[in-house]
Amino acid sequence: MSYARIGRTDRIAVVDEEVVRLVRSVDVFAQLPLTAVERLAAGMTRIAAAPGEVLMREGESGDTFVIVGSGQVEVSVGGVPMQRL
């Protein structure tokens, strides 16, 4: 009896289950296959922001997707607070 090779073991990455759950909590990612979610999670960078710290500014290029794991963020438009998430 023989089995097909699944893949090289050096390609296997261990991803924190908490981060996988966090990614899955975002509607747009919730239905992705686990392998896709694990790839997203593996590419994420955890940051800690101080109260009042600006994460991004209106008008900047959109090259970052932020998922808030804990705490709150305030969204403003034209300097006017619009929503607290």
C-alpha positions, 0 to 999 in steps of 0.5 A: 500500500502506498500513499501520496505525499501530502507536502513538505513538512518545512512548509507547515506553519504553526499559527496561534489559534487565538489569531485564527479565531480573530480572523474568522470573526471578521465577516469577510474572512469567516467562510474562507477555508482554514488554510487561507485563514491560517495564511492570513493569520501567519502574515499578521503583525500584532500591535499595541496602540496607546489611547489616542494613538492614530492608527491611520489617517484619512487620505492615506493609501489603504495598505493596511487592514486592521482587526481590533482584538481588544479595546476600541477605536474611534473612526473620524471623517474630516476630524469629526468623530463618527463611530467608536468600534 
